[in-house]
Amino acid sequence: MTRSFRLARIAAAAILAAAGAHAMAQDKPVEMRFAHWLPPTHPLAKTSFEPWAKSVEAASKGSIKIMFFPAQQLGKAPDHYDMARDGIADMTWINPGYQAGRFPMISAGELPFLMTKPGGGSAALDAWYRKYAESEMKDVRVCLSHVHIGTLHSKKPITDPSEIKGMKIRPSNGTIQAFMTQLGATNVQVSAPEARDALEKGVADAITFPWHSIITFGIDKVVKFHNDQRLYASTFNWVMNKGWYDKLSAAQKKVIDDHCNNEWAGKVGAAWGDNEDSGQQKLEAKGGHTIVKLTPEQHKAWRDAAQPLYSQWIEAAGKAGHDGKAALEALRAGLKAQGALNE
């Protein structure tokens, strides 16, 4: 290759790079309306929503601007999937467990005592669910999936699953709702922002919730006992309106695609999960709160009580047209690879 030819190639590459940068700079500015139901100061907003938005804006050279609509401003918490579908918002954060039975495959992540680490659990669930997302959530474009892990918080100490009978429980999702029903409780169906009021008024006796959100939502004022176990996980998805995404330029689509991947799912799960876990120490330090320790026998009693839920999920997956047993084994394998399987 002659020197002049090499210089010509370098010049051509520079022209192409400049053209690409110019195209990005000339992309039509668009706004993403990102709706969720958390308080704007919630740890997830600070550790994940806002950093993600800043990264998108930087990568798009400012052509994608993100405006947040927190605290149910555009609609109630259970409506956020349909809000993305209908274009009320361009991106929403959903808890599919708020609509029990509508999304059977993603609910595998809700099974009690399945996972231990929110970061690795989120990465594993996100990778696993991509196989099912396009058909199960076909009305929207799924960006990423993640989890939080929580426990039981109550007005009185609870150590054995038999003590749940007769109580009024606010469950975190449809799977935990089924679990509480199986144990003889009455479920109180309210979203996270409404939970404190239900507990304060005696409508509910206990709640399944992550550790730090107990403080964030002010629920620490009304429940004083907290089980020291990784009882459950709740699944979450970031979903987009298809029409909004389709109108983006090729460069803008690439920016969004680069921020809707498994790496971001793991980062979101870890950032929020670490913050939530810090709530246990904060509650201990506040005084007036009791962390209820369980014996190995009591832990086993809880896990044994949850086993029917696994069979029920396999059956539900089968009705959705999938091999539930194989799907659950694949999820377990992914969790184990991430060091997040509760064995």
Stockholm file with secondary structure:
# STOCKHOLM 1.0

chainA/1-343         MTRSFRLARIAAAAILAAAGAHAMAQDKPVEMRFAHWLPPTHPLAKTSFEPWAKSVEAASKGSIKIMFFPAQQLGKAPDHYDMARDGIADMTWINPGYQAGRFPMISAGELPFLMTKPGGGSAALDAWYRKYAESEMKDVRVCLSHVHIGTLHSKKPITDPSEIKGMKIRPSNGTIQAFMTQLGATNVQVSAPEARDALEKGVADAITFPWHSIITFGIDKVVKFHNDQRLYASTFNWVMNKGWYDKLSAAQKKVIDDHCNNEWAGKVGAAWGDNEDSGQQKLEAKGGHTIVKLTPEQHKAWRDAAQPLYSQWIEAAGKAGHDGKAALEALRAGLKAQGALNE
#=GR chainA/1-343 SS CCHHHHHHHHHHHHHHHHHHHHHHHHSCCEEEEEECSSCTTSHHIIIIIHHHHHHHHHHTTTSEEEEEECTTSSSCGGGHHHHHHHTSSSEEEECGGGSTTTSTTGGGGGSTTSBSCHHHHHHHHHHHHHHHHHHHTTTSEEEEEEEEEEEEEESSCCCSGGGGTTCEEECSSHHHHHHHHHTTCEECCCCHHHHHHHHHTTSCSEEEECHHHHHHTTGGGTCCEEECSCCEEEEEEEEECHHHHHTSCHHHHHHHHHHSSHHHHHHHHHHHHHHHHHHHHHHHHHSSCEEECCCHHHHHHHHHHHHHHHHHHHHHHHHTTSCHHHHHHHHHHHHHHTTCBCC
#=GC SS_cons         CCHHHHHHHHHHHHHHHHHHHHHHHHSCCEEEEEECSSCTTSHHIIIIIHHHHHHHHHHTTTSEEEEEECTTSSSCGGGHHHHHHHTSSSEEEECGGGSTTTSTTGGGGGSTTSBSCHHHHHHHHHHHHHHHHHHHTTTSEEEEEEEEEEEEEESSCCCSGGGGTTCEEECSSHHHHHHHHHTTCEECCCCHHHHHHHHHTTSCSEEEECHHHHHHTTGGGTCCEEECSCCEEEEEEEEECHHHHHTSCHHHHHHHHHHSSHHHHHHHHHHHHHHHHHHHHHHHHHSSCEEECCCHHHHHHHHHHHHHHHHHHHHHHHHTTSCHHHHHHHHHHHHHHTTCBCC
//
